[in-house]
């Protein structure tokens, strides 16, 4: 399932997932896999992503995030 809150935060902050990937120095497919629920991130990475996206509570993006 797609994590719509995470995807929305990425688009709001960077305009595209590939730009967010570049800021993280990670491959773009990794971002897509996480957004689409094909890969889970360790808590430390969740915190890093949330901080880069300007979200104080990482669980708002990764915990009970709205999915479809």
C-alpha positions as CSV (number, residue, x, y, z in Angstrom):
1,X,0.0,0.0,0.0
2,X,1.1,3.5,-0.8
3,X,2.0,5.7,2.1
4,X,0.2,8.9,1.1
5,X,1.4,11.0,4.0
6,X,5.0,10.2,3.2
7,X,4.6,10.7,-0.5
8,X,2.8,14.0,0.1
9,X,5.6,15.2,2.5
10,X,8.3,14.3,-0.1
11,X,6.5,16.1,-2.9
12,X,5.8,19.1,-0.7
13,X,9.4,19.4,0.4
14,X,11.3,18.4,-2.8
15,X,8.8,18.3,-5.7
16,X,9.7,14.8,-6.7
17,X,10.9,11.6,-5.1
18,X,14.1,11.6,-7.1
19,X,15.1,15.0,-5.7
20,X,14.5,13.7,-2.2
21,X,16.6,10.7,-3.0
22,X,19.4,13.0,-4.1
23,X,19.3,14.9,-0.8
24,X,19.6,11.6,1.0
25,X,22.3,10.4,-1.4
26,X,20.2,7.2,-1.9
27,X,18.9,5.6,-5.1
28,X,15.5,6.8,-6.2
29,X,14.1,3.2,-6.4
30,X,14.7,2.9,-2.6
31,X,12.4,5.9,-2.0
32,X,9.7,4.5,-4.2
33,X,9.9,1.1,-2.5
34,X,9.4,2.7,0.9
35,X,6.6,4.9,-0.3
36,X,4.8,1.9,-1.9
37,X,5.2,-0.3,1.1
38,X,7.7,-2.8,-0.4
39,X,10.4,-2.0,2.0
40,X,10.5,-0.9,5.7
41,X,13.0,1.5,7.1
42,X,14.9,1.1,10.4
43,X,13.7,3.6,13.0
44,X,16.9,5.7,12.7
45,X,16.3,6.1,9.0
46,X,12.6,7.0,9.6
47,X,13.8,9.7,12.0
48,X,16.3,11.0,9.4
49,X,13.7,11.1,6.6
50,X,11.2,12.9,8.8
51,X,13.7,15.5,9.9
52,X,14.7,16.2,6.3
53,X,11.0,16.6,5.4
54,X,10.5,19.0,8.3
55,X,8.2,16.6,10.3
56,X,8.8,16.6,14.0
57,X,7.0,13.3,14.7
58,X,8.4,10.5,12.5
59,X,5.5,8.2,13.5
60,X,3.1,10.7,11.7
61,X,4.8,9.5,8.5
62,X,5.7,5.9,9.2
63,X,3.5,4.8,12.1
64,X,-0.2,4.9,11.4
65,X,0.2,6.8,8.2
66,X,-2.7,7.0,5.8
67,X,-2.3,4.4,3.2
68,X,-4.2,3.3,0.1
